[in-house]
Amino acid sequence: RVPNQYENMIAMTTLDYIEQNYKTATLTELCVKLHLPMHVLSKMIKKTQDLILGAASAEGMNKAIELMCETELPISDIIAAVGYENGSYFHRVFREKYHVTPRAFREINRKRETVRL
């Protein structure tokens, strides 16, 4: 089923909420913001799950890359700062996406003026 205009608006609002609050976002807080019961929002999110989860993951990865390139923070601190609770999972996802470890990515891009993604 193709989402209707209302569902698209809810999805876009949800994505915006995740982008702005990716580190502390909760379903309960989003329900209050959207004035929707949790079961209704849960069903809508499930319909667009790949889009929403992909955006949340991408936002965290983008922030992690920014921190890796612009700071000297340890990788473990960066992982925590972008909201990943499991460092191993972050490393696995990062390696799948960029084909290098976070540390290798940082070393490669330290020598460049522009980041290579």
ChimeraX attribute file (.defattr): number of C-alpha atoms within 10 A of each C-alpha:
attribute: neighborCount
match mode: 1-to-1
recipient: residues
	/A:1	4
	/A:2	8
	/A:3	12
	/A:4	8
	/A:5	9
	/A:6	9
	/A:7	16
	/A:8	14
	/A:9	12
	/A:10	16
	/A:11	21
	/A:12	14
	/A:13	15
	/A:14	20
	/A:15	19
	/A:16	15
	/A:17	17
	/A:18	22
	/A:19	17
	/A:20	12
	/A:21	12
	/A:22	18
	/A:23	15
	/A:24	10
	/A:25	14
	/A:26	12
	/A:27	13
	/A:28	12
	/A:29	13
	/A:30	18
	/A:31	17
	/A:32	11
	/A:33	12
	/A:34	12
	/A:35	10
	/A:36	14
	/A:37	12
	/A:38	15
	/A:39	10
	/A:40	10
	/A:41	21
	/A:42	14
	/A:43	11
	/A:44	16
	/A:45	19
	/A:46	12
	/A:47	16
	/A:48	15
	/A:49	14
	/A:50	11
	/A:51	14
	/A:52	19
	/A:53	15
	/A:54	12
	/A:55	17
	/A:56	20
	/A:57	18
	/A:58	13
	/A:59	17
	/A:60	23
	/A:61	20
	/A:62	13
	/A:63	15
	/A:64	22
	/A:65	20
	/A:66	14
	/A:67	20
	/A:68	22
	/A:69	20
	/A:70	11
	/A:71	11
	/A:72	10
	/A:73	12
	/A:74	11
	/A:75	17
	/A:76	12
	/A:77	12
	/A:78	21
	/A:79	25
	/A:80	15
	/A:81	15
	/A:82	19
	/A:83	17
	/A:84	17
	/A:85	11
	/A:86	11
	/A:87	15
	/A:88	11
	/A:89	12
	/A:90	21
	/A:91	17
	/A:92	14
	/A:93	15
	/A:94	18
	/A:95	15
	/A:96	11
	/A:97	12
	/A:98	12
	/A:99	12
	/A:100	15
	/A:101	17
	/A:102	20
	/A:103	12
	/A:104	12
	/A:105	20
	/A:106	21
	/A:107	13
	/A:108	14
	/A:109	16
	/A:110	14
	/A:111	9
	/A:112	10
	/A:113	8
	/A:114	9
	/A:115	14
	/A:116	9
	/A:117	8
